[in-house]
Amino acid sequence: MIQLIKREPGAASAGVYHGTKVLIALFLAGFMVYGGGLYCFVLFVPRLTEEFHWNRAGTSGLVTAYWLSAPMILCGGWAIRRFGATTLLVAGILTEAACVLALAAVSEYWQMLVLRAAMGFGKVMFAVTLPYAVSMWYQRRYSLGLGIVWSGFHFGGMLLAPVAGWIILHLGWRVACVSLAGGLVTVALVPVWVTRRIRSPGAIGLAADGVPLDQGRSARPAASPAHPAGSLTAVIFEPRFALIALTTFFFYTAYGGLLSQEASVVEGASFTPWLASVVLGATAGFAGIGGLCVGWLLDRYPLRFIGWIMNLLLLTGALSLLLVDRTQSVIALCAYAACFGVTIGGGDLFFVALLRERFPKISVAYTYSAWYFFEILALLLAGPASGLIFDLSGSYHHTLLLLAISAAIALLLSVSAVPKHTADAKQS
């Protein structure tokens, strides 16, 4: 991260590079948008089940309703071109804040479902811009920069989950909703609004990474935020994208199923609700660390190597949670939190790096929009499906076993999705 904060040699003016300020603002925004909107809501599932007597499939569906807006993601590249990345960021944060506040005032299932879907739409507007926003400011250390931004999602979960768990336990889940809404307006929105005055390095006479445009012929100019290169159709009709999409579907089916059922599995294994919130926070903490580490590795080591690590960690996490359900092992619980956490933090980074490798001439605004659709589709289906399997079988054994099989299939597919001879992941 120090490399991102320091100015590049020959920078035009003294002081902190504005791209660093942008990273900090996006980190804080993700801290609340994802940490509060997804991680903390997982803790609501057992409480909603108890209060309203809904089944697991229904309450799990509230978690994954966050991704009902999946089709809108395909418009991400067009929306960035039409409205600009900053406008989408601000609109996404405001939408999620309004919806989480409204959750505190409703009790009907359909109302919660609609609000969660609307929260997901806000999250889509926010999240779809991040890879493109980072690419505006960084090229040489793009993966690390994106890793720093996305680690905010998970550090938010690490710190907010125990706090939300305490609020839910002592003050109720409705008070927790109001608290999260306040954090979205202050911690998430204000820093993004402050840094929006400068839209790109070119506006202050710089290329990406803070290099002056008039120094160094190798300096890579920043792209215009209004004109991302390529198109959506140039991505989705490529056969190589189909394999990436299939790998993504199995990878995030395992991911989404584990995340949506984590708190219920831990409590079902006779651990306390407080420990369930701590485990969730630890998982998020490892995800934050994983995002930073994987981002750093992707800038330096072959993509194929990182792909193996990500998929093996996902499989190990699924098997560890299966062991928790069977044996109530604390060691297996710790292994799950570590392995699955790093997977959460590094998985998206790996796939974005893969997209940049396979589609070097197309802007990440389009490749990420196309890929993110399949990620969210898998996450949307995984929660209700895993909850339904529990409702039918009365046990998490079959659910977790199927999720582990999904992770194993993703591992096998990734071998073909990643080229054998990729260039060093360090972006030039």
TIPARO-12494 format. One record per residue: residue in three letters; x, y, z of N, C-alpha, C in turn. Coordinates in steps of 0.1 Angstrom, whole numbers, plus 5000, padded with zeros to 4 digits. Layout:
// TIPARO-12494
alaXYZXYZXYZ ...
// end
This chain:
// TIPARO-12494
met500849885000500050005000500950135000 ile502150125006503050235007503350274993 gln503550184984503850214970502750304963 leu501550284968500450354962500350494968 ile500750514980500650644987501750734982 lys502950684980504050764975503850814961 arg504250934959504250994945505250924937 glu504950904924505950854915507050954912 pro508250914910509351004907508951104896 gly509251224898508951324888507451374887 ala506751344898505351384899505251544898 ala504151584892504051724889504051814901 ser503551774912503451864924503551784937 ala503951864947504151794960502851754966 gly502851664976501651624983501251484979 val500151444985499651314983498951304969 tyr499251204961498551174949497051164951 his496251234943494851234945494251084943 gly494951004935494450864934494450794948 thr495450824957495450774970494250814978 lys493850934977492650984983491350914978 val491350884965490250814959490150674965 leu491350604966491350474972490750474986 ile491250574994490750585008489250605009 ala488750695000487250715000486450594996 leu486950524986486350404981486450294992 phe487550284998487650185009486650215020 leu486450335024485450365035484050345030 ala483750375017482450355012482150205012 gly483050125007482849975007482749915021 phe483449985031483349945045481949935050 met481150035046479750045050478749975041 val478949995028478049945018477949795018 tyr479149725018479249585018479249525033 gly480049585041480149535055478849545062 gly478149655060476849665066475649605059 gly475749615045474649565037474549415036 leu475749345036475749205034476149125047 tyr477349155051477949085063476949085075 cys476549215079475749225090474349165089 phe473849175077472549115075472448965076 val473548895074473648755077473248725091 leu473648815100473248795115471748815117 phe471048875108469648895110468848765108 val469448675100468748555096468148475108 pro468948435118468448355129467348435136 arg467548565138466548645146465248665138 leu465348685125464048695117463348555117 thr464048445116463448315117462748295130 glu463348335141462648325154461448415156 glu461648545152460548635154459348615145 phe459548585132458448575123458048425119 his458848335124458648195121458648155106 trp459548225099459848195085460748075084 asn460647995073461647885071462947935067 arg463947845067465347885063465447925049 ala464647865040464747905026464248055024 gly463248085032462748225031463748325036 thr464248305048465248395054466548405047 ser466948285042468148285033467948365020 gly466648355016466348435004466448585006 leu466248625018466348775021467848815020 val468748725023470148755022470548765007 thr470148664999470548664985469648754976 ala468548804982467748904974468549024971 tyr469549044979470549154976471049144962 trp470949034955471449014942470348994931 leu469149034935468049024925468249114913 ser469049214915469149314904470249274895 ala470649144894471749104886471649144871 pro470449144865470349184851470849324848 met470649414858470949554856472449574855 ile473249474860474749484860475249494845 leu474549424836474949424822474949564816 cys474249664823474249794818475349884824 gly476149824832477149894839478049974830 gly478649924820479549994811478750114804 trp477550084800476750194794476450304804 ala476150264816475850364827477050454830 ile478150394831479350474833479650574822 arg479450524810479650614798478550724798 arg477350694802476250794802476250884814 phe476450834826476350914838477650954845 gly478650864843479850884850479950794862 ala481150754866481350664877480950724890 thr481350854892481050914905479550924908 thr478750964898477350974899476750834904 leu477150734898476650594901477050564916 leu478350594919478750574933477850634943 val477650764941476750844951475350784951 ala474750764940473450714939473250574946 gly474250494944474250364950474250364965 ile475150454971475250464985473950524991 leu473350624985472150684990470950584989 thr470950504978469850404977469950304988 glu471150254991471250155001470950205015 ala471350335018471050395031469550405033 ala468850455023467350475024466650335026 cys467150235019466450105021466750035034 val467950045039468249985052467550055063 leu467350185062466550265071465050215071 ala464550195059463150155058462950015063 leu463949925063463849795068463349795083 ala463849895090463549905104462049925107 ala461249965097459850005099458949905093 val459349785087458449695081458549555088 ser457549475086457449345092457049235082 glu456449275071455949175061457149125053 tyr457048995050458148935042458348995029 trp457249025021457349085008458049225008 gln457749295019458349425021459849415022 met460249325031461649305033462349265020 leu461649175013462249125000462449234990 val461449324989461549434980462649534984 leu462749564997463849655002465249595000 arg465349465002466649395000467049404986 ala466049374977466349384963466849524959 ala466149624964466549764962467849794967 met468149744979469549754984470549704975 gly470249584969471149524960471349604947 phe470249674943470449764931471349874935 gly471249934947472250034951473649984952 lys473749864957475049804957475649774943 val474849744934475249724920475749854914 met475049964916475450094911476850124917 phe476950094929478250124936479350034931 ala479149904932480249814930480749804915 val479849824906480149804892481149904887 thr481250024894482150124890483550114896 leu483750024906484950024914486249984905 pro486149874898487349834890487649944880 tyr486650004874486950114864487450234871 ala486950274882487450394890488850374893 val489250254898490650234902491550234889 ser491050184878491850174866492150324861 met491350414864491550554861492750614867 trp493150564879494150624887495450534888 tyr495250404885496450314887496450214875 gln497650184870497950084860499049984865 arg500150044870501249954874500949874886 arg500149924895499749854907498249844908 tyr497649814897496149804896495549704905 ser496149584905495549474914495649514929 leu496749564933496949604947495949724950 gly495849814941494849924943493449874945 leu493049784936491649734937491549644949 gly492649574953492649494965492449584978 ile493049694978492849794989491449834990 val490849874978489449914978488549804983 trp488649684977487749574981487949524995 ser489149545000489449495014488549575024 gly488149705020487249775028485949705030 phe485449635020484249555022484349465034 his485549395035485649285044486149335058 phe486949435058487249495071486049555077 gly485149605069483849655073483049545080 gly483049425074482349315080483049275093 met484349275093485149235105484749315117 leu484649455115484449545126482949565129 leu482149565118480749595120479949475125 ala480349345121479549235124479449215139 pro480549215147480449205162479649315168 val479849445162479049555167477549535165 ala477249495152475849475149475249355157 gly476149255159475649135167475249185181 trp476049275187475849325200474549405200 ile474349495190473149575190471949485188 ile471949385179470849295177470449225190 leu471549185197471249105209470649185221 his471149315222470649395233469649505230 leu469549545217468649655214467649615203 gly467949505196467049455185467549485171 trp467149405162467649415148467149545141 arg466049605146465549725140466449845143 val466949855155467949955159469249935151 ala469649815149470749785141470649845127 cys469449835121469149885108469350045107 val468850105117468950255118470450295120 ser471150215128472650245130473350235117 leu473050125109473750105096473450215086 ala472250265086471850375077472650495080 gly472750525093473550645097475050635092 gly475550515094476950495089477150505074 leu476150465067476250475052476250625048 val475450705054475450855051476750925054 thr477250895066478450965071479750905066 val480050775070481250715067481450685052 ala480350645045480450605031480350725021 leu479350805023479050905013479951025014 val480251075025480951205026482351195020 pro483151095022484551085016484451085001 val483451004995483250994981482951134975 trp482051204982481651334977482751434977 val483651424987484751514989485751494977 thr486051374974487051344964486551354949 arg485251374947484651374934485051504926 arg485651604932485951724925486951704913 ile487851604915488751564904488351434899 arg488051424886487451304880488451204874 ser489751254871490751164865492051234866 pro493151154865494551214866494751324855 gly494151304843494251394832493851534836 ala492851544845492351674849493351764857 ile494351694862495451764870496851744863 gly496751714850498051704842498851574845 leu498251474849498951344852498451234844 ala499251134842498851004837498550914849 ala498150784847497850694858499150674866 asp498950644879500050624889500750754892 gly500150874888500751004892501851044884 val502150984872503251024864502851144855 pro503651254855503251364846503151324832 leu502251384825502051354811503151394802 asp503951494806505051544798506351484802 gln506351384811507651324815507551174813 gly508451114807508550974805507650924794 arg508150874783507350834772506550704775 ser507050634785506350504789505150534798 ala504950654802503750684810502450654803 arg501650574810500350534803499250634807 pro498750704797497750804800496450744805 ala495750814814494550774819493450784809 ala492550684809491450684800490350784804 ser489650834795488550924798487450854805 pro486850904816485850834823484550824815 ala484450904805483150894797483250804785 his484450754782484650674770485450544773 pro484850454780485550324782485650254769 ala486750184767487050124754486249984752 gly485849954740485149834737483649834738 ser483049714740481649714742481249584749 leu480049574754479549454761479449334752 thr478949354740478849244730480149184726 ala481249264726482549214723483049114734 val482449124745482849034756481948904756 ile480648924757479748814760479648714748 phe480048754736479948654725481248594722 glu482248614731483548544729483448404736 pro483848294729483848164735484648154748 arg485848224749486648224761485948274773 phe485048374770484248434782483248324787 ala482748244779481748134783482448044794 leu483648014791484347924801484547994814 ile484948124813485148204825483748214833 ala482748234826481348254832480948124839 leu481248004833480947874839481747854851 thr483047884851483847874863483347964874 thr482948084870482448184880481148124886 phe480248064879479048014884479247914895 phe480047814893480347714903481147764915 phe482047854912482847914923481947994932 tyr481048074927480248164935478948094940 thr478647984935477547904941478047844954 ala479247794955479847754967480047864977 tyr480547974972480848094980479548144986 gly478448174978477248224983476548134993 gly476548004990475947904999476547905013 leu477847905013478647905025478348035033 leu478348145026478148275033476748285039 ser475748245031474348265036474048175047 gln474648055048474347955059475347955070 glu476348035070477448035080476948045094 ala476148155097475748175110474848065115 ser473948015107473047915111473747785113 val474747745105475547625107476247635121 val476847755123477647765136476747755148 glu475647825147474647815159474047675160 gly473847605148473347465148474347365154 ala475647405154476647315160476847345174 ser475847415181475847435195476747545200 phe477247625190477947745194477047865196 thr477347965204476448065208476248165196 pro475148245196474948345186476148455186 trp476648485198477748575199478948525191 leu479248395194480448335187480148335172 ala478948315168478648315153478948445147 ser478648555155478948695150480448715150 val481148655159482648675160483248595148 val482748475145483348395134483048475121 leu481948535120481648605108482548725107 gly482848795118483748905118485148855114 ala485548745120486948685117487048645102 thr485948595096485948565082486148685074 ala485448795078485648915071487048975072 gly487648955084488949005087489948935078 phe489848805077490748725068490448765053 ala489248805050488948845036489648985033 gly489649075043490349195041491849175039 ile492449095047493849055046494148985032 gly493148895029493348825016493248915004 gly492349015005492349114994493649184992 leu494249235003495549305002496649204997 cys496649085002497748994998497648944984 val496348904980496148864967496448974956 gly495949094960496249204951497749224949 trp498549214959499949224959500549114950 leu500048994952500648874945500248884930 leu499048934927498648934913499549034905 asp500049134911500949234904502349174902 arg502649054908503949004907504148854903 tyr503048774904503248634901502148584891 pro502448474884501548424873500148404878 leu499248434869497848424872497348284875 arg497948184868497548044870497848004884 phe498948044890499348004903498348064913 ile497948194912496948254921495548184919 gly495248144907493948074905493847944913 trp494947864913495047744921494847774936 ile495447874941495347904955493947944958 met493348024950491948064953490947954954 asn491047864944490047754943490347654954 leu491547624957491847524968491447584981 leu491547714983491147764996489547764997 leu488847784986487447774987486947634990 leu487647534984487247394986487647355001 thr488747405006489147375020488147435029 gly487647555026486747625035485447545036 ala484947495024483647425024483747295032 leu484947225030485147095038485247125053 ser485847235056486047275070484647305077 leu483747375070482447395076481647275077 leu481847185067481247045068481646975080 leu482946985083483546925095482946985108 val482747115108482147185119480747135122 asp480047115112478647065113478646915119 arg479646845115479646695119480246675133 thr481246755136482046725148482146845158 gln481546965155481547075164483047115167 ser483947105158485347125160485647275160 val486347325170486747465170487847485160 ile488747385159489847395150489347405135 ala488347325132487747325119487047465116 leu486447525127485847645126486847765123 cys488047755129489047845127489647835112 ala489747705108490247685094489247735084 tyr487947715087486947775078487047925077 ala487147995088487148135088488348185080 ala489548115082490748165075490648135060 cys490348015056490447975042489348045034 phe488148035040486948105032487148255032 gly487648305043487848455044488848505033 val489948435031490948475021490348455007 thr489548355005488848334993487848444989 ile487148494999486248604997486948734993 gly488148755000488848874997489648874984 gly490048754980490848744968490148694955 gly489048624957488348564945488048664934 asp487348774938487048874927488248934921 leu489348954928490549004923491148914912 phe491048784915491548684906490848694893 phe489448694894488648694882488848824874 val488948934880489249064873490549054866 ala491549004873492848994866492748894854 leu491948794855491748694844491148764833 leu490148854835489448924825490349024818 arg491249094825492149184819493249114811 glu493548984815494448904808493848864794 arg492648814795491948764783491348864774 phe491048984779490449084771491249224773 pro492549224769493349344771492949464764 lys492149454754491749574746490449634749 ile489749564759488349604763488449654777 ser487749774779487749834792487149744803 val487649744815487149674826485749714829 ala485349834825483949874827482949774820 tyr483349714809482449624801482749474806 thr484049434807484349304811483849264825 tyr483949364834483549344847481949334848 ser481349424840479849424840479349284836 ala479949234825479449104820479748994830 trp480948994835481348884845480548894858 tyr480349014863479649034875478248984875 phe477648984863476248934861476248784866 phe477248704861477248564864477648544879 glu478448624884478748614898477548634907 ile476748744904475548774912474448674910 leu474348614897473348514895473648394903 ala474848354904475248234913474948264928 leu475248384932475048424946473548434949 leu472748484939471348494941470648354943 leu471148254935470548124936471048044947 ala472248064951472947974961472247984975 gly471848104980471248114993469948034994 pro468948064986467647994987467847844984 ala468647804975468847664972469447584984 ser470447644990471147585001470147575013 gly469347685015468347675026467247575023 leu466847565010465847465007466347325009 ile467547295006468147155008468047125023 phe468347225032468247205046466747175050 asp465847255045464447235048463947095045 leu464447045033464046915029464646795036 ser465946815040466746705046466746715061 gly466546845067466646855081468046855086 ser469046865077470446865081471246945071 tyr472346995076473247075068474346985061 his474346855064475346775058475246765043 his474046745038473946735023474146875017 thr473746975023473947115018475447145016 leu476147125027477547155027478347065018 leu477946935016478646845007478446894993 leu477246934989477046984976477747114973 leu477947194983478647314981480147284979 ala480647184986482047144984482247084970 ile481247014965481346954951481347074941 ser480547174944480547294935481947354935 ala482547364946483947424947484947344939 ala484747204940485747114933485547134918 ile484347144913484047164899484747294894 ala484547404902485147534899486747514898 leu487247444907488747414906489147354893 leu488447254889488747184876488547274864 leu487447354864487247444853488247554852 ser488747604863489647714863491047674856 val491347544856492547494850492447534835 ser491347514829491147554815490947694812 ala490247764822489947904820491147994820 val492247954828493448034828494447984818 pro494948064809495948014799497147964806 lys497747854800498947794806500147884807 his500247974797501448064797500948204797 thr500448244809500148384810501348464813 ala501248594810502348684813502348704828 asp503548744833503548784847502448874850 ala501748854862500548934865500849074868 lys502149114869502449254871502049334859 gln501249434861500649514850501649614846 ser501949624833502949724829502149854824 
// end
